Amino acid sequence: PVVQRGPRRRSGGPLMTMVAIGLALVTYGSLTWLGTQFDWNGNHAAIALAGSLATIGLLIVGLGFAGWRAGFLSFLAVLLAITAFSSTLVPKGIQFDASFGDANWAPTSVTLDSSYRLGAGNGVLDLRGLPTDGLSGAKIPAYIGIGELKVLVPEGLTVKIVGNVALGNIVAPEDAGNTNQGGGTDQARTIVVGGGPTEVVVDAAVGIGQLIVIKE
């Protein structure tokens, strides 16, 4: 008997992957710019990421009709979906950032523009370089969309960490109050490290992952 087989599906390959990434970046940049220019309501980054995801989805559908396999594009679509979801969990007042990787932030002073953000990855906010006087409640925002955020507090500095984790857990030093490491959704905790008047306030937020406060 003759077995009839359907047409063999071809893989998109590196070229199609690069085209998809390019289209996603153009879509993200365009929607971010439009949202800023026309003052759209809602989270501009989440809208831009959703637009990029839609672009990748349409490309995958087109490839399917043309007889191509999605390949790496499926993974890219899943990654965009997770990132877009995490951006919707950003606490009010914290801006989402689309950068990826690991970061080590070591400020030596605090200004109005001091802000540290990472879309996905592991970030360390090292406060050991800050002066131990003259700060008077200076505020430092730090946010990671997906990953782990560590806040290093040196001896001699009193820091209040206002922690928020949309999905995950918060770990505090043993002498800073509640140290329960149980995870869940909408985790919120204020942690004070040090015994004097508050000199630095860190607004620390994680979309999906873990916030760890470490007393040096």
LUMVOSE-147537 format. One record per residue (C-alpha): residue number from 1; residue in three letters; x, y, z. Coordinates in steps of 0.25 Angstrom, whole numbers, plus 2048, in hexadecimal, padded with zeros to 3 digits. Example, Ala and Ser with C-alpha at 12.3 -4.5 7.8 and 13.67 -1.06 7.14 Angstrom:
BEGIN
+-----+------+-----+-----+-----+
|  nr | rest |   x |   y |   z |
+-----+------+-----+-----+-----+
|   1 |  ALA | 831 | 7EE | 81F |
|   2 |  SER | 837 | 7FC | 81D |
+-----+------+-----+-----+-----+
***
This chain:
BEGIN
+-----+------+-----+-----+-----+
|  nr | rest |   x |   y |   z |
+-----+------+-----+-----+-----+
|   1 |  PRO | 800 | 800 | 800 |
|   2 |  VAL | 804 | 80E | 7FD |
|   3 |  VAL | 805 | 817 | 809 |
|   4 |  GLN | 802 | 826 | 806 |
|   5 |  ARG | 808 | 830 | 80E |
|   6 |  GLY | 805 | 83F | 80F |
|   7 |  PRO | 80E | 84A | 80B |
|   8 |  ARG | 81B | 84B | 814 |
|   9 |  ARG | 81B | 857 | 81D |
|  10 |  ARG | 827 | 85F | 81C |
|  11 |  SER | 82E | 866 | 827 |
|  12 |  GLY | 82E | 876 | 828 |
|  13 |  GLY | 83D | 876 | 82B |
|  14 |  PRO | 846 | 881 | 830 |
|  15 |  LEU | 842 | 88B | 825 |
|  16 |  MET | 833 | 88A | 829 |
|  17 |  THR | 836 | 88B | 837 |
|  18 |  MET | 83E | 898 | 835 |
|  19 |  VAL | 833 | 89D | 82D |
|  20 |  ALA | 829 | 89A | 838 |
|  21 |  ILE | 832 | 8A1 | 843 |
|  22 |  GLY | 833 | 8AD | 83A |
|  23 |  LEU | 824 | 8AE | 838 |
|  24 |  ALA | 822 | 8AC | 847 |
|  25 |  LEU | 82C | 8B7 | 84A |
|  26 |  VAL | 826 | 8C1 | 840 |
|  27 |  THR | 818 | 8BE | 846 |
|  28 |  TYR | 81C | 8C0 | 854 |
|  29 |  GLY | 824 | 8CD | 851 |
|  30 |  SER | 818 | 8D2 | 849 |
|  31 |  LEU | 80E | 8CF | 853 |
|  32 |  THR | 816 | 8D5 | 85E |
|  33 |  TRP | 818 | 8E2 | 856 |
|  34 |  LEU | 80A | 8E3 | 853 |
|  35 |  GLY | 805 | 8E0 | 861 |
|  36 |  THR | 80E | 8EC | 866 |
|  37 |  GLN | 80B | 8F5 | 85B |
|  38 |  PHE | 7FC | 8F4 | 85C |
|  39 |  ASP | 7FB | 8F1 | 86B |
|  40 |  TRP | 7F4 | 8E4 | 86A |
|  41 |  ASN | 7EE | 8DE | 877 |
|  42 |  GLY | 7F4 | 8D2 | 87D |
|  43 |  ASN | 802 | 8CC | 87E |
|  44 |  HIS | 809 | 8D0 | 871 |
|  45 |  ALA | 813 | 8C5 | 872 |
|  46 |  ALA | 808 | 8BA | 874 |
|  47 |  ILE | 801 | 8C0 | 867 |
|  48 |  ALA | 80E | 8C0 | 85F |
|  49 |  LEU | 811 | 8B1 | 864 |
|  50 |  ALA | 803 | 8AD | 860 |
|  51 |  GLY | 805 | 8B3 | 853 |
|  52 |  SER | 812 | 8AC | 851 |
|  53 |  LEU | 80C | 89F | 855 |
|  54 |  ALA | 801 | 8A1 | 84B |
|  55 |  THR | 80B | 8A3 | 840 |
|  56 |  ILE | 812 | 896 | 843 |
|  57 |  GLY | 805 | 88F | 844 |
|  58 |  LEU | 801 | 894 | 836 |
|  59 |  LEU | 80E | 890 | 830 |
|  60 |  ILE | 80D | 882 | 836 |
|  61 |  VAL | 7FF | 881 | 830 |
|  62 |  GLY | 805 | 885 | 823 |
|  63 |  LEU | 810 | 87C | 823 |
|  64 |  GLY | 806 | 871 | 826 |
|  65 |  PHE | 7FE | 874 | 81A |
|  66 |  ALA | 80B | 874 | 812 |
|  67 |  GLY | 80F | 866 | 817 |
|  68 |  TRP | 81A | 86B | 820 |
|  69 |  ARG | 81D | 867 | 82E |
|  70 |  ALA | 81D | 871 | 839 |
|  71 |  GLY | 829 | 86C | 840 |
|  72 |  PHE | 830 | 876 | 849 |
|  73 |  LEU | 824 | 880 | 846 |
|  74 |  SER | 81B | 878 | 850 |
|  75 |  PHE | 825 | 87A | 85B |
|  76 |  LEU | 826 | 888 | 858 |
|  77 |  ALA | 817 | 88A | 858 |
|  78 |  VAL | 817 | 883 | 866 |
|  79 |  LEU | 822 | 88C | 86B |
|  80 |  LEU | 81A | 898 | 867 |
|  81 |  ALA | 80D | 893 | 86D |
|  82 |  ILE | 814 | 891 | 87A |
|  83 |  THR | 81B | 89F | 87A |
|  84 |  ALA | 80E | 8A6 | 876 |
|  85 |  PHE | 807 | 89F | 881 |
|  86 |  SER | 811 | 8A3 | 88B |
|  87 |  SER | 811 | 8B2 | 886 |
|  88 |  THR | 802 | 8B2 | 88A |
|  89 |  LEU | 806 | 8AF | 898 |
|  90 |  VAL | 80E | 8BB | 89A |
|  91 |  PRO | 80B | 8C2 | 8A7 |
|  92 |  LYS | 805 | 8D0 | 8A5 |
|  93 |  GLY | 810 | 8DB | 8A4 |
|  94 |  ILE | 81B | 8D1 | 89F |
|  95 |  GLN | 81E | 8D1 | 890 |
|  96 |  PHE | 821 | 8C4 | 888 |
|  97 |  ASP | 82E | 8C3 | 880 |
|  98 |  ALA | 830 | 8B9 | 875 |
|  99 |  SER | 83F | 8B7 | 878 |
| 100 |  PHE | 844 | 8A9 | 87B |
| 101 |  GLY | 850 | 8A2 | 882 |
| 102 |  ASP | 857 | 8A5 | 88F |
| 103 |  ALA | 85A | 8B2 | 895 |
| 104 |  ASN | 862 | 8B7 | 8A1 |
| 105 |  TRP | 85E | 8C5 | 8A6 |
| 106 |  ALA | 867 | 8CC | 8B0 |
| 107 |  PRO | 863 | 8DA | 8B2 |
| 108 |  THR | 86C | 8E4 | 8B9 |
| 109 |  SER | 861 | 8EF | 8BA |
| 110 |  VAL | 852 | 8F0 | 8B8 |
| 111 |  THR | 84C | 8FA | 8AF |
| 112 |  LEU | 83E | 8FC | 8AA |
| 113 |  ASP | 841 | 8F4 | 89D |
| 114 |  SER | 846 | 8E8 | 8A5 |
| 115 |  SER | 83F | 8DC | 8A0 |
| 116 |  TYR | 843 | 8CE | 89D |
| 117 |  ARG | 83A | 8C5 | 894 |
| 118 |  LEU | 83C | 8B8 | 88D |
| 119 |  GLY | 832 | 8B0 | 885 |
| 120 |  ALA | 837 | 8A2 | 887 |
| 121 |  GLY | 843 | 89D | 88F |
| 122 |  ASN | 84A | 89F | 89C |
| 123 |  GLY | 84D | 8AC | 8A2 |
| 124 |  VAL | 855 | 8B0 | 8AE |
| 125 |  LEU | 853 | 8BE | 8B5 |
| 126 |  ASP | 860 | 8C0 | 8BD |
| 127 |  LEU | 85F | 8CC | 8C7 |
| 128 |  ARG | 86C | 8CA | 8CD |
| 129 |  GLY | 872 | 8D6 | 8C5 |
| 130 |  LEU | 868 | 8E0 | 8CB |
| 131 |  PRO | 86C | 8EA | 8D5 |
| 132 |  THR | 867 | 8E7 | 8E3 |
| 133 |  ASP | 862 | 8F5 | 8E6 |
| 134 |  GLY | 85B | 900 | 8DE |
| 135 |  LEU | 851 | 8F8 | 8D7 |
| 136 |  SER | 844 | 8FB | 8DF |
| 137 |  GLY | 83A | 8F1 | 8D9 |
| 138 |  ALA | 840 | 8F1 | 8CB |
| 139 |  LYS | 837 | 8E8 | 8C2 |
| 140 |  ILE | 83D | 8DD | 8B8 |
| 141 |  PRO | 833 | 8D5 | 8AF |
| 142 |  ALA | 838 | 8C8 | 8AB |
| 143 |  TYR | 82F | 8BE | 8A2 |
| 144 |  ILE | 831 | 8B1 | 89B |
| 145 |  GLY | 826 | 8AB | 892 |
| 146 |  ILE | 82A | 89C | 893 |
| 147 |  GLY | 836 | 897 | 89C |
| 148 |  GLU | 83D | 89A | 8A9 |
| 149 |  LEU | 83F | 8A8 | 8B0 |
| 150 |  LYS | 84A | 8A9 | 8BB |
| 151 |  VAL | 84B | 8B5 | 8C4 |
| 152 |  LEU | 858 | 8B6 | 8CB |
| 153 |  VAL | 858 | 8BF | 8D8 |
| 154 |  PRO | 865 | 8C2 | 8DE |
| 155 |  GLU | 867 | 8C4 | 8ED |
| 156 |  GLY | 865 | 8D2 | 8F2 |
| 157 |  LEU | 85A | 8D5 | 8E8 |
| 158 |  THR | 84C | 8D5 | 8EC |
| 159 |  VAL | 843 | 8D1 | 8E0 |
| 160 |  LYS | 834 | 8CE | 8DE |
| 161 |  ILE | 831 | 8C5 | 8D3 |
| 162 |  VAL | 823 | 8C6 | 8CE |
| 163 |  GLY | 822 | 8B8 | 8C7 |
| 164 |  ASN | 817 | 8B3 | 8BD |
| 165 |  VAL | 817 | 8A6 | 8B6 |
| 166 |  ALA | 80C | 8A3 | 8AD |
| 167 |  LEU | 80F | 894 | 8AC |
| 168 |  GLY | 81A | 88E | 8B4 |
| 169 |  ASN | 820 | 891 | 8C2 |
| 170 |  ILE | 827 | 89B | 8CB |
| 171 |  VAL | 833 | 897 | 8D4 |
| 172 |  ALA | 837 | 8A0 | 8DF |
| 173 |  PRO | 843 | 8A0 | 8E9 |
| 174 |  GLU | 840 | 898 | 8F6 |
| 175 |  ASP | 840 | 8A5 | 8FE |
| 176 |  ALA | 837 | 8AD | 8F5 |
| 177 |  GLY | 82A | 8A8 | 8F9 |
| 178 |  ASN | 822 | 89D | 8F2 |
| 179 |  THR | 82B | 894 | 8EB |
| 180 |  ASN | 820 | 88A | 8E5 |
| 181 |  GLN | 825 | 886 | 8D7 |
| 182 |  GLY | 818 | 880 | 8D3 |
| 183 |  GLY | 815 | 884 | 8C5 |
| 184 |  GLY | 808 | 888 | 8BE |
| 185 |  THR | 801 | 894 | 8B7 |
| 186 |  ASP | 801 | 8A2 | 8BB |
| 187 |  GLN | 80C | 8A1 | 8C5 |
| 188 |  ALA | 80E | 8AF | 8CC |
| 189 |  ARG | 817 | 8B2 | 8D8 |
| 190 |  THR | 81F | 8BE | 8DE |
| 191 |  ILE | 82C | 8BA | 8E3 |
| 192 |  VAL | 835 | 8C3 | 8EB |
| 193 |  VAL | 844 | 8C0 | 8ED |
| 194 |  GLY | 84C | 8C8 | 8F7 |
| 195 |  GLY | 848 | 8CF | 904 |
| 196 |  GLY | 849 | 8DE | 901 |
| 197 |  PRO | 840 | 8E7 | 8FA |
| 198 |  THR | 83C | 8E3 | 8EB |
| 199 |  GLU | 847 | 8E8 | 8E2 |
| 200 |  VAL | 843 | 8E1 | 8D5 |
| 201 |  VAL | 836 | 8DC | 8D0 |
| 202 |  VAL | 837 | 8D1 | 8C5 |
| 203 |  ASP | 82A | 8CE | 8BD |
| 204 |  ALA | 82D | 8C0 | 8B9 |
| 205 |  ALA | 824 | 8B8 | 8B0 |
| 206 |  VAL | 824 | 8AB | 8A9 |
| 207 |  GLY | 81A | 8A7 | 89F |
| 208 |  ILE | 81D | 898 | 89F |
| 209 |  GLY | 828 | 893 | 8A8 |
| 210 |  GLN | 82F | 896 | 8B5 |
| 211 |  LEU | 833 | 8A2 | 8BD |
| 212 |  ILE | 83E | 89F | 8C7 |
| 213 |  VAL | 843 | 8AA | 8D1 |
| 214 |  ILE | 851 | 8A7 | 8D6 |
| 215 |  LYS | 857 | 8AE | 8E3 |
| 216 |  GLU | 866 | 8AF | 8E1 |
+-----+------+-----+-----+-----+
***
